[in-house]
Amino acid sequence: MTSRASETSLRCRGKVVIVTGGTKGIGEAIVRLFVRNGASVIFCSKEEKADALEMELRELGSGTGSFIPCDVTKEDEIKRLIEETVKIHGRIDCLINNAGWHPPDQAIEDTSAQEFHDLLNLNVIGYFLTAKYALPHLRMTQGNIINISSLVGIIGQKNAIPYVATKGAVTAMTKAMAVDESQYNVRVNSISPGNIWTPLWEELASHSVNPEEMVLRGNDAQLLGRMGTAEECAKAALYLAVDGTFCTGIDLLLTGGAELNYAVKTQQKNIDHKYF
């Protein structure tokens, strides 16, 4: 009886899932949760190998997790990622676009066109191309795509014009792709996290004038009084992938209420601002 119950609790049994940027932060949490729920996960990053994480995933004993190195700013590597996944597993059921980067503060006068181009290639074009090459396979399985976007793509952020622009583009692209792919019963959704405590958030705080104050203000930005966790993002992705079968074209705000209520905005010009 216990064995049968545990089998039915594996919500992703038999599903093949690709996660980009899957070796740290939100991506790593997504990989772990989907493997625990029985999925066969292919995860990638620019790193050459991820032996330690692969070994940990094998010990979870439910699904499988295999690493393929892939720089999502390079189209030929994206094509290879998709081809290798299909070669190994024969299908694709879900693509989770997560690979991306938030630069430190960027005033517009200090930002070059090349820096903007590079961020677009990583945060937007990488999502577009991965979806483009995965979609022929997702159409056959009536699968789904989840794009990790950001709250700041909706509400803006100080000293982050290039990043905000890329995340706004991801959210808009998600909706347009949902329209086109509905004829194939492929669902396309996005998740827009607010302040989530990840290695990237910690790194950005370390570059600020007062890291402790920046983290405190990051916590205070939410109605719930804390930052979210990578594991909470993973749970949102699992919902959209498995249970949200009537969801397409939505942008799920995972923010702890950060976008709600009035707040002082004109007296904090010299204080480090939050990163989402």
C-alpha positions as CSV (number, residue, x, y, z in Angstrom):
1,M,0.0,0.0,0.0
2,T,2.8,2.4,0.9
3,S,4.6,1.6,-2.4
4,R,1.5,2.3,-4.4
5,A,0.9,5.6,-2.7
6,S,4.5,6.7,-3.3
7,E,4.2,5.8,-6.9
8,T,1.0,7.9,-7.4
9,S,2.7,10.9,-5.7
10,L,5.4,11.0,-8.4
11,R,3.6,13.8,-10.4
12,C,6.2,13.7,-13.2
13,R,6.6,10.0,-13.7
14,G,7.4,9.3,-17.4
15,K,7.9,13.0,-18.3
16,V,11.1,14.4,-19.9
17,V,12.0,17.9,-18.8
18,I,14.8,20.3,-19.9
19,V,16.0,22.9,-17.4
20,T,18.4,25.6,-18.6
21,G,20.6,27.2,-16.0
22,G,20.0,24.1,-13.8
23,T,23.2,24.0,-11.7
24,K,22.5,26.7,-9.1
25,G,19.7,28.8,-7.5
26,I,16.2,28.5,-8.9
27,G,17.3,26.2,-11.7
28,E,18.9,23.7,-9.4
29,A,15.9,23.7,-7.1
30,I,13.6,23.0,-10.1
31,V,15.9,20.1,-11.2
32,R,15.8,18.6,-7.7
33,L,12.0,18.8,-7.3
34,F,11.2,17.4,-10.7
35,V,13.6,14.5,-10.2
36,R,12.1,13.8,-6.8
37,N,8.7,13.7,-8.6
38,G,9.8,11.1,-11.1
39,A,10.9,13.2,-14.1
40,S,13.8,12.4,-16.4
41,V,15.5,15.8,-16.3
42,I,18.2,17.1,-18.7
43,F,19.8,20.2,-17.2
44,C,22.4,22.4,-18.6
45,S,24.7,25.4,-17.9
46,K,27.9,26.8,-19.3
47,E,29.9,24.7,-16.9
48,E,31.8,21.8,-18.3
49,K,30.5,19.3,-15.8
50,A,28.2,18.9,-12.8
51,D,29.3,15.6,-11.3
52,A,28.4,16.4,-7.7
53,L,24.9,17.4,-8.6
54,E,24.3,14.4,-10.9
55,M,25.5,12.1,-8.1
56,E,23.1,13.7,-5.6
57,L,20.2,13.3,-8.1
58,R,21.0,9.6,-8.5
59,E,20.5,9.2,-4.7
60,L,17.0,10.7,-4.8
61,G,15.9,7.4,-6.3
62,S,12.8,8.6,-8.2
63,G,13.5,10.2,-11.5
64,T,16.8,10.8,-13.2
65,G,19.0,13.9,-13.7
66,S,21.6,14.2,-16.5
67,F,23.8,17.2,-17.2
68,I,24.7,18.4,-20.7
69,P,26.9,21.5,-21.0
70,C,25.3,24.2,-23.0
71,D,25.9,27.9,-23.5
72,V,22.5,29.3,-24.4
73,T,24.0,32.3,-26.2
74,K,25.2,29.8,-28.9
75,E,22.6,28.5,-31.3
76,D,24.5,25.4,-32.2
77,E,24.8,24.3,-28.6
78,I,21.1,24.8,-28.1
79,K,20.4,22.6,-31.1
80,R,22.7,20.0,-29.6
81,L,21.0,20.1,-26.2
82,I,17.6,19.4,-27.8
83,E,19.0,16.7,-30.1
84,E,20.8,14.9,-27.3
85,T,17.7,15.0,-25.1
86,V,15.6,13.4,-27.8
87,K,18.4,10.9,-28.5
88,I,18.5,9.8,-24.8
89,H,14.8,9.9,-23.9
90,G,12.9,9.9,-27.2
91,R,10.7,12.9,-26.3
92,I,10.3,16.2,-24.6
93,D,7.4,17.1,-22.3
94,C,8.4,20.3,-20.7
95,L,11.0,23.0,-21.3
96,I,11.9,25.3,-18.4
97,N,13.9,28.4,-19.6
98,N,15.8,29.6,-16.6
99,A,19.4,30.5,-17.6
100,G,20.0,34.2,-17.2
101,W,21.9,36.9,-15.4
102,H,21.2,40.1,-13.5
103,P,24.2,42.6,-13.8
104,P,25.2,44.9,-11.0
105,D,23.8,48.5,-11.1
106,Q,23.9,49.9,-14.6
107,A,23.3,53.6,-15.2
108,I,22.3,54.2,-18.8
109,E,25.3,56.4,-19.5
110,D,27.7,53.7,-18.3
111,T,26.1,50.9,-20.4
112,S,27.4,50.1,-23.8
113,A,25.3,48.8,-26.7
114,Q,27.4,45.6,-26.7
115,E,26.6,45.0,-23.0
116,F,22.9,45.4,-23.8
117,H,23.2,43.1,-26.8
118,D,25.0,40.4,-24.7
119,L,22.3,40.5,-22.0
120,L,19.6,40.2,-24.7
121,N,21.3,37.2,-26.2
122,L,21.4,35.5,-22.8
123,N,18.1,36.5,-21.2
124,V,15.9,36.7,-24.3
125,I,17.3,35.2,-27.5
126,G,18.5,32.1,-25.5
127,Y,14.9,31.5,-24.4
128,F,13.6,32.1,-27.9
129,L,16.0,29.6,-29.5
130,T,15.6,26.9,-26.9
131,A,11.8,27.1,-27.4
132,K,12.1,27.2,-31.2
133,Y,14.1,23.9,-31.3
134,A,12.1,22.2,-28.6
135,L,8.7,23.0,-29.9
136,P,8.5,20.4,-32.7
137,H,8.9,17.8,-30.0
138,L,6.6,19.5,-27.5
139,R,3.9,19.6,-30.1
140,M,4.0,15.9,-30.4
141,T,3.6,15.4,-26.6
142,Q,1.2,18.4,-26.1
143,G,3.8,19.6,-23.6
144,N,4.5,22.9,-22.1
145,I,7.1,25.7,-21.7
146,I,7.8,27.7,-18.5
147,N,9.9,30.8,-18.9
148,I,11.4,32.3,-15.7
149,S,10.9,36.0,-15.9
150,S,10.9,38.7,-13.2
151,L,8.6,41.0,-11.3
152,V,10.8,44.0,-12.4
153,G,9.7,43.3,-16.0
154,I,6.4,44.7,-14.8
155,I,7.2,47.3,-12.2
156,G,10.7,48.5,-13.2
157,Q,13.8,48.8,-11.2
158,K,16.5,51.5,-10.5
159,N,19.8,51.2,-12.4
160,A,18.7,48.1,-14.3
161,I,17.3,49.3,-17.7
162,P,18.9,46.4,-19.8
163,Y,17.8,43.7,-17.3
164,V,14.3,45.1,-16.9
165,A,14.0,45.3,-20.7
166,T,15.0,41.7,-21.1
167,K,12.5,40.4,-18.5
168,G,9.7,42.5,-19.9
169,A,10.5,40.9,-23.3
170,V,10.4,37.4,-21.8
171,T,6.9,38.0,-20.3
172,A,5.6,39.5,-23.6
173,M,7.2,36.7,-25.6
174,T,5.5,34.1,-23.4
175,K,2.1,35.5,-24.1
176,A,2.7,35.7,-27.9
177,M,4.1,32.1,-28.0
178,A,1.0,30.9,-26.0
179,V,-1.2,32.3,-28.7
180,D,0.6,30.6,-31.5
181,E,1.1,27.3,-29.8
182,S,-2.5,26.9,-28.6
183,Q,-3.4,25.2,-31.9
184,Y,-1.0,22.4,-30.9
185,N,-2.3,22.2,-27.3
186,V,1.2,23.3,-26.1
187,R,0.9,25.6,-23.0
188,V,3.3,28.4,-22.5
189,N,3.5,30.3,-19.2
190,S,6.0,32.4,-17.2
191,I,6.9,32.8,-13.6
192,S,7.9,36.3,-12.4
193,P,9.7,36.0,-9.0
194,G,10.3,38.9,-6.8
195,N,13.1,38.8,-4.2
196,I,14.2,35.2,-4.0
197,W,17.3,34.4,-1.9
198,T,19.7,32.8,-4.4
199,P,23.5,32.8,-4.9
200,L,22.9,35.7,-7.5
201,W,21.1,37.8,-4.9
202,E,23.8,37.1,-2.4
203,E,26.5,38.1,-4.9
204,L,24.7,41.3,-5.8
205,A,24.4,42.2,-2.2
206,S,28.1,41.6,-1.6
207,H,28.9,44.3,-4.2
208,S,26.7,47.0,-2.4
209,V,28.0,49.6,0.0
210,N,26.2,48.0,2.9
211,P,25.3,44.3,2.2
212,E,23.5,43.8,5.5
213,E,21.3,46.7,5.0
214,M,20.6,45.7,1.4
215,V,19.5,42.2,2.6
216,L,17.3,43.7,5.3
217,R,15.6,46.0,2.8
218,G,15.2,43.0,0.5
219,N,13.3,41.2,3.2
220,D,11.2,44.3,4.0
221,A,10.1,44.7,0.4
222,Q,7.5,41.9,0.7
223,L,4.3,42.0,2.6
224,L,5.3,38.6,4.0
225,G,8.4,40.1,5.5
226,R,10.9,37.8,3.9
227,M,12.4,36.8,0.6
228,G,11.1,33.8,-1.2
229,T,13.1,30.6,-1.6
230,A,14.3,28.8,-4.7
231,E,12.3,25.8,-3.6
232,E,9.1,27.9,-3.6
233,C,9.9,28.8,-7.2
234,A,10.4,25.1,-8.0
235,K,6.9,24.3,-6.6
236,A,5.4,27.0,-8.8
237,A,7.1,25.5,-11.8
238,L,5.9,22.0,-10.9
239,Y,2.3,23.3,-10.6
240,L,2.4,24.9,-14.1
241,A,4.0,21.9,-15.6
242,V,1.7,19.2,-14.1
243,D,-1.4,20.6,-12.5
244,G,-2.1,23.9,-14.3
245,T,-3.6,22.3,-17.3
246,F,-6.0,25.2,-18.0
247,C,-3.2,27.8,-17.7
248,T,-1.6,29.2,-20.8
249,G,-0.2,32.7,-21.4
250,I,-0.2,33.5,-17.7
251,D,2.5,35.2,-15.7
252,L,2.5,33.8,-12.2
253,L,3.7,36.4,-9.8
254,L,5.8,34.8,-7.0
255,T,6.5,37.9,-5.0
256,G,5.3,37.7,-1.4
257,G,3.1,40.8,-2.2
258,A,6.1,43.0,-3.2
259,E,4.1,44.8,-5.9
260,L,1.2,45.8,-3.5
261,N,0.6,48.8,-1.3
262,Y,2.0,52.3,-1.4
263,A,5.7,52.9,-0.4
264,V,8.1,55.7,0.0
265,K,9.9,56.1,-3.3
266,T,11.5,59.6,-3.4
267,Q,13.6,59.6,-0.2
268,Q,15.8,56.6,-0.8
269,K,17.9,57.8,-3.6
270,N,21.2,57.0,-1.8
271,I,20.1,53.6,-0.6
272,D,20.9,50.4,-2.4
273,H,17.7,49.1,-4.1
274,K,16.4,45.6,-4.2
275,Y,17.2,43.1,-6.9
276,F,14.6,40.7,-8.2
